[in-house]
Amino acid sequence: MYIEYITLGAVLLLSYIGHNMTVFYAAAIVLGLKILGLTTALNALGSQGLNWGIIILTAAILVPIANGTITIQTMLDAFRTHAGIIAIVAGLLAAVAGGGGVELLQNSPDVIPALIIGTMAGVLLFHGVAVGPLIAGGLTYFVLWILKAVH
């Protein structure tokens, strides 16, 4: 009955010890909603949080365009260097993987605990960033797609 509190508390503690404030704040928000009994808010976060996060992340990425740091010319210049072309292809693959990751998370919730464990390990042990579940979901989607195609 109280295992959710213990688990979230462990995530909170481990993220604090690991100096990953992103996971710490996220765990604190979820634990706070749980403790306060704000089930509707917790369910809304669970069902729509990924979309909200993607919107905020995308908006942050577009800020350099809004403040003039990135112009149409700098965007066109990306096609003129090896690094730019690789980044374009990587962005394309990441978008496809992210879409597959969202689909995987929605249709196969049984992989979510493994993605959480892997993401937390990456954050705590290798100082990664907590966007891991979506990226890991996308990578998992690709690997499963390849395995399905091979068999």
SULPECOR-V318991 format. One record per residue. N is the residue number from 1. RES is the residue in one small letter. PSI is psi in radians with two decimals (none if undefined). OMEGA is omega in whole degrees, -180 to 180 (NA if undefined). Layout:
n:res:psi:omega
N:RES:PSI:OMEGA
N:RES:PSI:OMEGA
This chain:
n:res:psi:omega
1:m:-0.71:-179
2:y:0.14:-177
3:i:-0.54:178
4:e:-0.73:180
5:y:-0.74:-180
6:i:-0.78:-179
7:t:-0.82:178
8:l:-0.65:176
9:g:-0.69:178
10:a:-0.74:178
11:v:-0.74:179
12:l:-0.84:-179
13:l:-0.84:-179
14:l:-0.68:180
15:s:-0.60:177
16:y:-0.82:179
17:i:-0.68:-180
18:g:0.05:179
19:h:0.58:176
20:n:1.63:-174
21:m:-0.43:177
22:t:-0.87:179
23:v:-0.66:179
24:f:-0.88:-180
25:y:-0.74:179
26:a:-0.81:179
27:a:-0.66:179
28:a:-0.72:179
29:i:-0.85:-178
30:v:-0.78:179
31:l:-0.72:178
32:g:-0.78:177
33:l:-0.69:180
34:k:-0.83:-179
35:i:-0.71:-179
36:l:-0.11:179
37:g:0.43:-179
38:l:1.20:-175
39:t:-0.70:-180
40:t:-0.78:179
41:a:-0.70:179
42:l:-0.76:178
43:n:-0.68:178
44:a:-0.73:177
45:l:-0.72:180
46:g:-0.65:-176
47:s:-0.52:-175
48:q:-0.17:-175
49:g:-0.68:180
50:l:-0.77:178
51:n:-0.75:179
52:w:-0.75:-180
53:g:-0.73:179
54:i:-0.68:178
55:i:-0.81:-179
56:i:-0.76:179
57:l:-0.78:179
58:t:-0.73:178
59:a:-0.74:179
60:a:-0.66:179
61:i:-0.51:-179
62:l:-0.20:-178
63:v:-0.75:179
64:p:-0.47:175
65:i:-0.75:-178
66:a:-0.62:-179
67:n:0.09:173
68:g:0.03:178
69:t:-0.68:176
70:i:2.21:-180
71:t:3.05:176
72:i:-0.66:-180
73:q:-0.76:179
74:t:-0.55:176
75:m:-0.74:178
76:l:-0.59:179
77:d:-0.39:179
78:a:-0.44:-179
79:f:-0.04:-174
80:r:-0.07:-179
81:t:2.73:177
82:h:-0.78:-180
83:a:-0.70:179
84:g:-0.77:180
85:i:-0.73:177
86:i:-0.72:179
87:a:-0.67:178
88:i:-0.82:179
89:v:-0.74:179
90:a:-0.73:177
91:g:-0.73:177
92:l:-0.85:180
93:l:-0.67:179
94:a:-0.69:178
95:a:-0.75:178
96:v:-0.78:179
97:a:-0.72:178
98:g:-0.74:177
99:g:-0.76:177
100:g:-0.63:178
101:g:-0.74:177
102:v:-0.79:179
103:e:-0.77:180
104:l:-0.80:-179
105:l:-0.62:-180
106:q:-0.69:-173
107:n:-0.32:-178
108:s:1.20:-177
109:p:-0.22:179
110:d:-0.34:178
111:v:-0.22:-176
112:i:-0.80:179
113:p:-0.69:179
114:a:-0.69:178
115:l:-0.69:179
116:i:-0.80:179
117:i:-0.82:180
118:g:-0.73:180
119:t:-0.80:180
120:m:-0.70:178
121:a:-0.74:179
122:g:-0.67:179
123:v:-0.84:-175
124:l:-0.71:-174
125:l:-0.53:-174
126:f:0.20:179
127:h:0.68:178
128:g:-3.01:-180
129:v:2.53:-171
130:a:0.42:171
131:v:0.07:-175
132:g:-0.74:-177
133:p:-0.70:180
134:l:-0.80:178
135:i:-0.78:179
136:a:-0.67:176
137:g:-0.71:178
138:g:-0.75:177
139:l:-0.73:177
140:t:-0.74:178
141:y:-0.83:180
142:f:-0.81:-179
143:v:-0.77:179
144:l:-0.66:178
145:w:-0.77:178
146:i:-0.77:179
147:l:-0.67:178
148:k:-0.69:179
149:a:-0.60:-179
150:v:-0.60:-178
151:h:none:NA
